[in-house]
């Protein structure tokens, strides 16, 4: 799981670097293009080609659209904001998943977890600082990405009961490429050789990150590996400082700590509830 988060953090850092010279739509397209090209050989084997077939194509498309929307908003955000700040705001996604669980998944949410959700969104407000110059329209992009990722996670849970993880993997890259191709060519600026190499880089690390996520959830229970997603914040902070000279201020660190603390508390309550006898 830590390897997956590291790969995804490298992907985001490379994407931010690319957005200095290329439209973010092109960067997202390149991420999905090379992700898809790396995925295709997996499904050419006789043992895996059958996994392309699914009885729930509409749900796969919807789930993949949520991820594509989150990726577009997320990379749009990091093109305009420091990596650590955008990452901290995206961490509100687990709070939204818990908030949506009662009506989307039929999972009850007690007053303790509802309170933790409220505290978590207080952390979002600490980072955004309403009424100050920091709150600009760009700060809303990671919140949009967070909402898309939350819907993506909920739809992934719904599909996971009947679909193989590699089937999810395939449709994610296929639909993402289909959605972003016309967007990229609408703002097309021919990449240089170096930019093509960086696009390949983002696609490879996006592919590797998603693949390692699948393997992590195959080898261990979700409750065991899920908390490790929060190591992305120090990764984002290091890459932001090293590559772009960005250091998060005290308010960002405080807000991120509140969001992460709330998310870990919710994870702990959910783990206890799952382990409780009927």
C-alpha positions as CSV (number, residue, x, y, z in Angstrom):
1,X,0.0,0.0,0.0
2,X,2.9,2.4,0.8
3,X,4.4,1.5,-2.6
4,X,1.1,2.3,-4.3
5,X,0.8,5.7,-2.6
6,X,4.4,6.5,-3.4
7,X,3.8,5.7,-7.1
8,X,0.6,7.8,-7.2
9,X,2.5,10.7,-5.5
10,X,5.3,10.5,-8.1
11,X,2.6,10.5,-10.8
12,X,1.0,13.7,-9.3
13,X,4.4,15.4,-9.0
14,X,5.2,14.6,-12.7
15,X,1.8,15.8,-13.7
16,X,2.2,19.1,-11.9
17,X,5.6,19.6,-13.5
18,X,4.0,19.0,-17.0
19,X,1.2,21.4,-16.4
20,X,3.7,24.2,-16.5
21,X,4.0,23.7,-20.3
22,X,1.0,21.6,-21.3
23,X,-2.8,22.0,-20.7
24,X,-3.8,19.8,-17.7
25,X,-6.3,18.0,-20.1
26,X,-3.4,16.8,-22.2
27,X,-1.6,15.6,-19.0
28,X,-4.6,13.6,-17.9
29,X,-5.0,12.2,-21.4
30,X,-1.4,11.1,-21.4
31,X,-1.8,9.5,-18.0
32,X,-4.7,7.4,-19.3
33,X,-3.2,6.7,-22.7
34,X,0.0,5.0,-21.3
35,X,-2.0,3.4,-18.5
36,X,-4.2,1.8,-21.0
37,X,-1.3,0.7,-23.3
38,X,0.3,-0.9,-20.2
39,X,-2.9,-2.6,-19.3
40,X,-3.7,-4.2,-22.6
41,X,-0.9,-6.9,-22.5
42,X,-2.4,-8.2,-19.2
43,X,-5.7,-9.0,-20.9
44,X,-4.1,-10.7,-23.9
45,X,-3.3,-13.8,-21.9
46,X,-5.9,-16.7,-22.2
47,X,-6.4,-16.7,-18.4
48,X,-7.4,-13.0,-18.2
49,X,-9.1,-12.2,-21.5
50,X,-12.4,-13.5,-20.1
51,X,-12.3,-10.8,-17.4
52,X,-13.0,-8.1,-20.0
53,X,-16.6,-9.4,-20.2
54,X,-19.0,-8.0,-17.6
55,X,-22.7,-8.1,-16.9
56,X,-22.7,-4.6,-15.5
57,X,-21.2,-2.3,-18.1
58,X,-23.2,0.8,-17.1
59,X,-21.9,0.6,-13.5
60,X,-18.3,0.2,-14.8
61,X,-18.7,3.3,-17.0
62,X,-20.2,5.3,-14.2
63,X,-17.5,4.3,-11.8
64,X,-14.8,5.1,-14.3
65,X,-16.3,8.5,-15.0
66,X,-16.1,9.4,-11.4
67,X,-12.4,8.5,-11.4
68,X,-11.8,10.4,-14.6
69,X,-13.6,13.5,-13.1
70,X,-11.6,13.2,-9.9
71,X,-8.3,12.9,-11.9
72,X,-9.2,15.9,-14.1
73,X,-10.1,18.0,-11.1
74,X,-7.2,16.8,-9.0
75,X,-4.5,17.5,-11.7
76,X,-6.3,20.8,-12.4
77,X,-5.9,21.6,-8.7
78,X,-2.2,20.8,-8.4
79,X,-1.5,22.8,-11.5
80,X,-2.7,25.9,-9.6
81,X,-2.0,24.9,-6.0
82,X,0.9,23.5,-3.9
83,X,0.9,19.7,-3.9
84,X,0.5,19.4,-0.1
85,X,-2.5,21.7,0.2
86,X,-4.4,20.1,-2.7
87,X,-3.6,16.6,-1.3
88,X,-4.8,17.6,2.2
89,X,-8.1,18.8,0.8
90,X,-8.6,15.6,-1.3
91,X,-8.3,13.7,2.0
92,X,-11.8,14.7,2.8
93,X,-13.0,11.9,0.4
94,X,-13.1,9.2,3.1
95,X,-15.3,11.5,5.1
96,X,-17.7,11.8,2.2
97,X,-17.7,8.1,1.7
98,X,-18.9,7.6,5.3
99,X,-21.4,10.4,4.9
100,X,-22.9,8.7,1.8
101,X,-22.8,5.1,3.2
102,X,-26.3,5.0,4.7
103,X,-28.2,5.8,1.5
104,X,-25.7,4.5,-1.1
105,X,-24.6,1.3,0.6
106,X,-27.2,0.7,3.3
107,X,-24.5,0.9,6.0
108,X,-25.5,2.6,9.3
109,X,-23.5,5.5,10.6
110,X,-23.8,6.3,14.3
111,X,-23.5,9.6,16.1
112,X,-19.7,9.2,16.8
113,X,-18.8,8.8,13.1
114,X,-21.2,11.7,12.2
115,X,-19.4,13.8,14.8
116,X,-16.0,12.8,13.3
117,X,-17.2,13.8,9.8
118,X,-18.2,17.2,11.2
119,X,-14.8,17.6,12.8
120,X,-13.1,16.5,9.5
121,X,-14.9,19.2,7.6
122,X,-13.8,21.7,10.2
123,X,-10.3,20.7,9.1
124,X,-11.2,21.6,5.5
125,X,-12.4,25.0,6.6
126,X,-9.1,25.5,8.5
127,X,-7.2,24.9,5.3
128,X,-9.5,27.0,3.1
129,X,-9.8,29.9,5.6
130,X,-13.0,31.5,4.4
131,X,-12.9,35.3,4.3
132,X,-9.2,35.4,3.4
133,X,-7.4,35.7,0.2
134,X,-6.5,32.1,0.3
135,X,-10.0,31.0,-0.6
136,X,-10.1,31.2,-4.4
137,X,-11.9,29.2,-7.1
138,X,-8.8,27.0,-7.5
139,X,-9.2,25.8,-3.9
140,X,-12.6,24.3,-4.9
141,X,-11.0,22.0,-7.4
142,X,-9.6,19.5,-4.9
143,X,-13.0,19.5,-3.1
144,X,-14.6,18.5,-6.4
145,X,-11.9,15.9,-6.9
146,X,-12.7,14.6,-3.3
147,X,-16.4,14.3,-4.2
148,X,-15.6,12.4,-7.4
149,X,-13.2,10.1,-5.6
150,X,-15.8,9.4,-2.8
151,X,-18.4,8.5,-5.5
152,X,-15.7,6.3,-7.2
153,X,-15.0,4.5,-3.9
154,X,-18.7,3.9,-3.2
155,X,-19.3,2.5,-6.7
156,X,-16.1,0.4,-6.3
157,X,-17.6,-1.2,-3.2
158,X,-20.8,-1.9,-5.0
159,X,-19.0,-3.6,-7.9
160,X,-16.5,-5.5,-5.7
161,X,-19.2,-7.9,-4.6
162,X,-19.6,-9.3,-8.2
163,X,-16.6,-8.2,-10.3
164,X,-13.0,-9.3,-10.4
165,X,-10.5,-6.5,-9.5
166,X,-8.8,-6.8,-12.9
167,X,-12.1,-6.1,-14.6
168,X,-12.3,-2.9,-12.6
169,X,-8.7,-2.1,-13.6
170,X,-9.4,-2.6,-17.3
171,X,-12.5,-0.4,-17.6
172,X,-11.0,2.4,-15.5
173,X,-8.3,2.9,-18.1
174,X,-10.5,2.3,-21.1
175,X,-13.2,4.8,-20.1
176,X,-10.7,7.3,-18.8
177,X,-8.9,7.3,-22.2
178,X,-12.2,7.6,-24.1
179,X,-13.3,10.6,-22.0
180,X,-10.1,12.5,-22.1
181,X,-9.1,12.0,-25.7
182,X,-11.5,14.6,-27.2
183,X,-10.7,17.0,-24.3
184,X,-7.0,16.7,-25.0
185,X,-7.3,17.3,-28.8
186,X,-9.5,20.3,-28.2
187,X,-6.6,22.1,-26.5
188,X,-3.8,20.2,-28.3
189,X,-0.3,21.6,-28.2
190,X,2.2,19.1,-29.7
191,X,4.4,17.7,-26.8
192,X,8.2,17.8,-27.1
193,X,10.2,14.6,-26.9
194,X,10.9,15.4,-23.2
195,X,7.2,16.0,-22.5
196,X,6.2,12.7,-24.2
197,X,8.7,11.0,-21.9
198,X,7.1,12.7,-18.9
199,X,3.6,11.7,-20.1
200,X,4.9,8.1,-20.3
201,X,6.2,8.5,-16.8
202,X,2.9,9.7,-15.4
203,X,1.1,6.8,-17.1
204,X,3.6,4.2,-15.8
205,X,3.4,5.4,-12.2
206,X,-0.4,5.7,-12.4
207,X,-0.6,2.2,-13.7
208,X,1.9,0.9,-11.1
209,X,0.0,2.7,-8.3
210,X,-3.4,1.3,-9.3
211,X,-1.9,-2.2,-9.7
212,X,-0.2,-2.2,-6.3
213,X,-3.5,-1.0,-4.7
214,X,-5.2,-4.0,-6.1
215,X,-2.5,-6.3,-4.8
216,X,-2.6,-4.7,-1.4
217,X,-6.3,-5.4,-1.1
218,X,-5.8,-8.9,-2.3
219,X,-3.1,-9.7,0.3
220,X,-4.7,-8.0,3.3
221,X,-8.1,-6.8,4.6
222,X,-9.1,-3.3,3.7
223,X,-9.2,-2.3,7.4
224,X,-5.5,-3.2,7.6
225,X,-4.2,-1.3,4.5
226,X,-6.6,1.7,4.3
227,X,-5.0,3.9,6.9
228,X,-1.7,3.9,5.0
229,X,-3.3,6.2,2.4
230,X,-2.4,9.1,4.7
231,X,1.3,8.7,4.0
232,X,0.5,10.5,0.7
233,X,0.6,13.8,2.6
234,X,4.3,13.6,3.6
235,X,5.2,12.3,0.1
236,X,3.3,15.3,-1.4
237,X,5.1,17.7,1.0
238,X,8.5,16.4,0.2
239,X,7.9,16.4,-3.6
240,X,6.3,19.9,-3.4
241,X,9.3,21.3,-1.5
242,X,12.0,19.4,-3.6
243,X,10.6,20.1,-7.1
244,X,8.6,23.3,-6.7
245,X,9.9,25.0,-3.5
246,X,6.5,24.8,-1.8
247,X,6.2,24.5,1.9
248,X,2.8,24.1,3.6
249,X,2.0,26.8,6.2
250,X,0.8,26.2,9.8
251,X,-2.9,26.4,8.8
252,X,-2.5,23.7,6.1
253,X,-0.7,21.4,8.5
254,X,-3.3,22.0,11.3
255,X,-6.2,21.4,8.9
256,X,-4.6,18.3,7.4
257,X,-4.0,16.9,10.9
258,X,-7.7,17.4,11.8
259,X,-8.9,15.7,8.5
260,X,-6.5,12.8,9.0
261,X,-7.4,12.4,12.6
262,X,-11.1,12.3,11.8
263,X,-10.5,9.8,9.0
264,X,-8.5,7.5,11.2
265,X,-11.1,7.7,14.0
266,X,-13.8,6.8,11.5
267,X,-11.7,3.9,10.2
268,X,-11.2,2.7,13.8
269,X,-14.9,2.8,14.5
270,X,-15.7,1.0,11.3
271,X,-13.1,-1.7,12.1
272,X,-14.6,-2.2,15.5
273,X,-18.1,-2.4,14.1
274,X,-17.1,-5.0,11.5
275,X,-15.4,-7.1,14.2
276,X,-18.3,-7.0,16.6
277,X,-20.4,-10.2,16.9
278,X,-23.9,-10.1,15.4
